[in-house]
Amino acid sequence: MPAPGWRSVASSANDDAGDQDVDERKAAILRSVVEEYIETAQPVGSGRVARTSGLAVSPATVRNEMTALESEGYLRQPHTSAGRVPTDKGYRFFVDGIAEPGTLGVGQRQQVRSFFASAHGALEEMLQDTSRLLSSLTDNAAVVVGRAHEEAGIRSVQLVGLGSGTALVVAVLANGVVEKATLELGDDVGDERTGAASVHLSAHLLGTTLGRATCLPETGDPAVDDICRAAVAALQGAHEDEVEQVYVGGAAKVAAAFDAVESVRRVLSTLEQQYVVVSLLQDVLDRGLSVAIGAEHGFEPLSECSIIVAPFEVEGEQAGAIGVLGPTRMHYPEALAAVGLVSRRLGERLSEG
């Protein structure tokens, strides 16, 4: 069975009638071409496939089957007399044939365990470091998107009097963030009203979000109501213009995967556009996908790239997403394994608080 949180993805490529015509021998040849091309980045010839595919057939038979796969859109021949390379359709067939993600090496798994065992500090720092970890595991660019704080659920909220007419409001959010704001209440506000406001805030804000915490019911004490409104406004004001935060690690690694300068420029330019990156990852998730290959994600500047993405959850609530972006010839089984493991461990670490 596939690992939790991962699914083999059906796409428009699977709806093509031609997929039904890929028999067992063609499928084995296609898998061999994809795997060889991922490893070498060189066009794959029939002789090589005949030696590595495990099929007891001649190079001439393999060549005929590769010609058929080319005519059906799974392979292409970049140059006359050259071997074949996979198309997006060929990669899609390969990815959908993966029963479950690959297995990370012992050293890689230990790297993940060590990272999350020692990961402390501010949420932003942890997410940035997580993007670097994922990039290191996959040799691709890694992206971590954290939801805007105002969209995160409130786990707890407390109002603490500091004396001299001031108080501190503290909210712990479901994404692991602790929000604090200082209130000027006036010298005539005593501990009794501050305590009543704290109880009222806790009773009515837990489970909601900062963005929706606008209409608290009245307590019957106008002074307490004023304190509650001031506390909510202070928490919301800290993130009035906030959007999802994007953390990118290993951009240079994905750039090194392309020979054409223009391809590198397009990829790097896209990674610098925060809104585009967030929209890309969210669109892939909204379509129920975990892998978008080449033109499947619909963003032309990244038509030579694939995206693997998974959400991460904190206490059962989606708190963001992580993904890797690399050339279409990326090592899909390993990348799926890395994204699945890191998303799960990140959610667990943030749930621990």
C-alpha positions in Angstrom: 0.0 0.0 0.0 1.2 3.5 -0.6 2.5 5.4 2.4 0.0 7.7 4.2 -0.3 11.1 2.5 0.8 9.9 -0.9 -1.2 8.7 -3.8 -0.5 7.7 -7.3 -1.9 10.4 -9.4 -4.2 10.2 -12.4 -4.0 13.0 -14.9 -5.1 13.9 -18.4 -2.2 11.7 -19.6 -3.9 8.7 -18.1 -7.1 9.4 -20.0 -5.5 8.9 -23.4 -6.6 5.7 -25.1 -3.0 5.0 -26.0 -2.1 4.2 -22.4 -4.2 1.0 -22.7 -2.0 -0.1 -25.6 1.2 -0.2 -23.5 1.7 -3.9 -23.0 4.0 -5.4 -20.4 7.0 -5.5 -22.7 6.6 -1.9 -23.8 6.0 -0.8 -20.2 9.3 -2.5 -19.1 11.2 -0.8 -21.9 9.7 2.5 -21.1 10.5 2.2 -17.4 14.1 1.2 -18.4 14.4 4.3 -20.6 13.1 6.6 -17.9 15.3 5.2 -15.2 18.4 5.3 -17.4 17.8 8.8 -18.5 17.2 10.0 -14.9 20.6 8.6 -14.0 22.6 9.7 -17.0 20.8 12.6 -18.6 21.9 11.1 -21.9 19.6 9.7 -24.7 19.1 6.0 -24.2 19.7 3.5 -27.0 18.1 0.2 -27.7 21.3 -1.8 -26.9 21.5 -0.3 -23.4 17.8 -1.1 -22.8 18.3 -4.7 -24.0 21.1 -5.2 -21.5 19.4 -3.5 -18.5 15.6 -4.1 -18.8 15.7 -7.7 -17.9 13.8 -8.7 -21.0 15.2 -11.6 -23.1 14.9 -9.7 -26.4 17.3 -8.5 -29.0 18.3 -4.8 -29.4 16.4 -4.9 -32.7 13.2 -5.9 -30.9 13.7 -3.2 -28.3 14.3 -0.6 -31.1 11.0 -1.5 -32.8 9.2 -1.1 -29.5 10.9 2.2 -28.8 9.8 3.4 -32.2 6.2 2.4 -31.3 6.5 4.2 -27.9 7.7 7.3 -29.8 4.8 7.3 -32.2 2.4 7.0 -29.2 4.0 10.0 -27.5 5.9 8.4 -24.6 9.4 8.9 -26.0 11.1 11.3 -28.4 14.3 11.3 -30.3 16.2 14.6 -29.7 18.6 14.0 -32.7 18.7 11.7 -35.7 20.5 8.5 -34.9 20.4 9.3 -31.2 18.7 7.3 -28.5 15.4 8.2 -27.0 14.4 10.4 -24.0 11.0 10.4 -22.1 8.3 12.9 -22.8 6.0 14.3 -20.1 3.6 11.6 -21.0 6.3 9.0 -20.6 7.3 10.4 -17.1 3.6 10.4 -16.2 3.2 6.7 -17.1 6.4 6.0 -15.0 5.1 7.9 -12.0 1.7 6.4 -12.0 3.3 3.0 -12.1 5.1 3.6 -8.8 3.2 1.5 -6.2 4.7 3.5 -3.3 7.4 6.0 -2.7 11.0 4.9 -2.7 13.1 4.3 0.4 15.6 6.9 1.6 19.0 5.7 2.6 20.0 5.0 6.2 22.1 8.2 6.2 19.3 10.3 4.8 16.8 9.0 7.4 19.3 9.7 10.2 19.7 13.2 8.8 15.9 13.8 9.1 15.8 12.4 12.6 18.7 14.5 13.8 17.3 17.6 12.2 13.9 17.4 13.9 15.3 16.2 17.2 17.4 19.4 17.4 15.0 21.8 15.6 14.1 24.7 18.0 13.5 28.4 17.8 11.1 30.6 15.8 8.8 29.0 13.3 10.2 31.0 10.4 13.7 29.7 11.1 12.5 26.1 11.3 10.7 26.4 8.0 13.7 27.9 6.3 15.9 25.2 7.7 13.4 22.6 6.6 13.6 23.8 3.0 17.4 23.4 3.1 17.0 19.9 4.6 14.6 18.8 1.8 16.9 20.3 -0.8 19.9 18.4 0.6 17.9 15.1 0.5 16.7 15.5 -3.1 19.3 17.7 -4.8 16.5 19.8 -6.1 15.1 23.2 -5.1 12.8 22.8 -2.1 9.9 25.1 -1.1 8.1 25.3 2.3 5.0 27.4 2.5 3.6 28.4 5.9 0.1 29.7 6.2 -0.4 33.3 7.1 -0.6 33.5 10.9 -4.1 35.1 10.8 -5.3 31.9 9.1 -4.0 29.5 11.8 -6.3 28.3 14.5 -5.9 29.6 18.0 -4.9 26.9 20.5 -4.9 29.1 23.6 -5.1 32.8 24.5 -4.3 34.6 27.8 -4.3 38.1 29.1 -1.8 38.9 31.8 -1.7 42.1 33.8 1.8 43.7 33.9 0.9 46.5 36.3 0.9 50.3 35.7 -2.1 50.0 33.4 -0.6 47.6 30.9 -1.3 44.0 30.0 0.2 41.4 27.7 -2.0 39.3 25.5 -0.5 35.9 24.4 -2.0 33.6 21.7 -0.6 30.2 20.8 -1.5 29.3 17.2 -2.0 25.9 15.7 1.0 26.4 13.4 3.3 26.7 16.4 3.6 30.5 16.5 3.3 32.3 19.7 1.8 35.8 19.2 2.3 38.6 21.8 1.1 42.1 22.0 1.2 44.7 24.8 -1.9 46.7 25.7 -2.2 50.1 27.4 -5.3 49.8 29.5 -5.2 52.8 31.8 -4.6 53.0 35.5 -8.2 52.4 36.5 -8.3 48.8 35.1 -7.7 46.4 37.8 -6.7 42.7 37.9 -10.3 41.6 38.3 -11.3 43.0 34.9 -8.1 41.9 33.3 -8.8 38.3 34.5 -12.4 38.5 33.4 -11.3 39.6 29.9 -8.8 36.7 29.8 -11.5 34.2 30.6 -13.8 35.7 28.0 -11.2 35.7 25.3 -10.3 32.1 26.0 -13.9 31.0 26.0 -14.7 32.5 22.6 -11.4 32.5 20.5 -10.2 28.9 20.9 -10.6 27.0 17.6 -11.2 30.2 15.5 -8.5 32.2 13.7 -7.1 35.6 14.2 -8.6 36.7 10.9 -12.1 35.7 12.1 -11.9 36.9 15.7 -13.9 40.1 15.1 -17.3 39.7 16.8 -17.0 38.6 20.4 -20.2 38.5 22.4 -20.5 41.2 25.0 -19.9 40.4 28.7 -22.2 43.0 30.2 -19.3 45.0 31.5 -18.3 47.7 29.0 -14.8 47.9 30.4 -14.1 44.2 30.0 -15.5 44.4 26.5 -13.1 47.2 25.6 -10.2 45.2 26.9 -11.2 42.2 24.8 -11.6 44.3 21.6 -8.2 45.9 22.2 -6.6 42.5 22.7 -8.0 41.2 19.5 -7.1 44.3 17.5 -3.5 44.2 18.9 -3.1 40.6 17.8 -4.6 41.2 14.3 -2.6 44.4 13.8 0.7 42.6 14.0 -0.2 40.7 10.7 -2.5 43.1 8.9 -0.7 42.8 5.6 0.7 39.3 6.0 0.6 36.7 3.3 1.8 33.1 3.2 5.5 32.9 3.9 7.7 31.1 1.3 11.0 29.6 2.1 13.2 28.3 -0.7 16.3 26.1 -0.3 18.7 24.9 -3.0 17.8 27.2 -5.9 21.3 26.8 -7.2 20.9 23.0 -7.3 17.9 23.1 -9.7 19.6 25.7 -11.8 22.6 23.4 -12.2 20.3 20.8 -13.7 19.7 22.8 -16.9 22.2 23.5 -19.7 20.3 26.3 -21.4 20.8 29.7 -19.7 17.3 30.8 -20.6 15.8 27.8 -18.7 17.9 28.6 -15.7 16.7 32.2 -15.8 13.1 31.2 -16.0 13.3 28.8 -13.0 15.2 31.2 -10.8 12.9 34.1 -11.7 9.9 32.0 -10.8 11.4 31.0 -7.4 11.8 34.7 -6.6 8.0 35.3 -7.1 6.4 34.4 -3.8 2.8 34.6 -4.9 3.5 32.4 -8.0 5.2 29.7 -5.9 2.3 29.7 -3.4 -0.3 29.5 -6.2 1.6 26.7 -7.9 1.8 24.5 -4.9 -1.8 25.1 -3.8 -3.1 24.5 -7.3 -1.4 21.1 -7.4 -2.9 20.2 -4.0 -6.4 21.5 -5.0 -6.4 19.2 -8.0 -5.7 16.2 -5.7 -2.2 15.7 -7.1 1.1 15.0 -5.4 3.1 15.2 -8.7 2.7 17.7 -11.5 5.0 16.9 -14.5 6.1 19.5 -17.1 3.1 21.3 -18.7 0.7 19.6 -16.3 1.0 22.4 -13.8 0.0 24.9 -16.5 2.8 27.4 -15.8 4.8 27.8 -19.1 8.0 29.1 -17.6 8.4 25.9 -15.6 7.4 23.6 -18.5 10.7 21.7 -18.1 10.2 21.1 -14.4 8.2 18.8 -12.2 6.7 19.6 -8.8 6.2 17.1 -6.0 4.1 18.5 -3.1 2.5 17.4 0.1 0.7 19.3 2.9 1.8 19.3 6.5 -0.6 19.3 9.3 -0.5 20.5 12.9 -3.0 18.8 15.2 -5.1 17.6 12.2 -5.2 21.1 10.6 -3.4 21.9 7.4 -0.7 24.4 8.3 1.2 24.7 5.0 2.8 22.7 2.3 6.2 21.5 1.3 7.5 20.5 -2.1 10.5 20.0 -4.4 10.9 21.5 -7.8 13.4 20.1 -10.3 13.8 19.0 -13.9 11.3 16.5 -15.3 14.0 13.8 -15.1 14.2 14.1 -11.3 14.4 10.9 -9.2 10.7 10.5 -8.5 10.6 7.6 -6.1 13.3 9.2 -3.8 11.8 12.7 -4.0 8.3 11.3 -3.1 9.8 9.5 -0.1 11.7 12.6 1.0 8.7 14.9 0.7 6.4 12.4 2.5 8.8 11.9 5.4 9.7 15.5 5.9 6.1 16.8 5.7 5.1 14.2 8.3 7.9 14.9 10.7 7.5 18.7 10.3 3.8 18.4 11.3 4.7 16.2 14.3 7.4 18.6 15.4 5.1 21.6 15.2 2.3 19.7 17.0 4.6 19.1 19.9 5.0 22.9 20.4 
